[in-house]
């Protein structure tokens, strides 16, 4: 019995001494620090290009009676803006200038709009300066926008003597922007633009004639953020 106890103690001692060496041979668990991914931010300056289509109407306030007729055409231009994101809200300022091919012609009126030449209203350029307020879902940004609009109204009565005047008006609308890759984003936007009234003088129109320009604008654009 004494010998059995001595052998048991010797075996237990040997097992105890071997345990640290066996543990040292086991593979150690690897530890990887979590990778921090910064949340997407819309803040910063950006530039872009855009193009679209407009349709609306123009009114000629003639002595022989008012004439109202449709206008339509394409436009293309550039954009400059700045965004500041606070939480999920995005506050921005944006300006753009467009080359325009929107116009309308009426030949069924009297006075300055009489046949055969009728009267034509054309817009060859316009621009806007607007504020934007959006709510960001990561890379998806719906927004509303509004501010000042400016542009030319070119009036050509049946005398074919044109007058071209620049006027200040207003615009309001909404859009959706999507940051699809790195610093690039794409947007679709609707604006209603009212350039107000200008006067076609008696030298061109026979009598002083007020002419207005109101239009709906739908455009697609691509922006690059710095």
Number of C-alpha atoms within 10 A of each C-alpha: 6 6 7 9 10 10 12 11 11 12 11 11 11 11 11 11 10 11 10 10 10 9 10 9 8 8 7 8 6 5 6 6 5 6 6 6 6 6 7 12 17 24 16 13 17 19 17 18 18 21 19 19 17 23 18 20 17 24 18 26 18 20 13 11 11 15 18 16 15 17 23 19 17 18 22 18 18 18 20 17 20 19 21 16 17 13 9 13 16 20 17 21 18 20 18 19 21 21 17 23 17 20 24 19 18 20 17 13 18 17 18 26 25 16 14 11 17 20 28 23 27 22 24 16 19 22 20 23 20 20 19 20 20 22 17 21 12 13 15 17 20 18 20 17 21 21 18 18 24 21 23 20 28 19 25 23 25 21 17 15 11 18 18 16 14 15 17 17 17 18 22 18 19 17 19 15 21 19 21 11 10 9 12 15 19 18 18 18 20 19 19 19 26 22 22 18 22 23 19 26 14 10 12 19 24 15 15 16 20 16 22 20 26 21 19 18 21 18 18 17 19 19 23 17 18 11
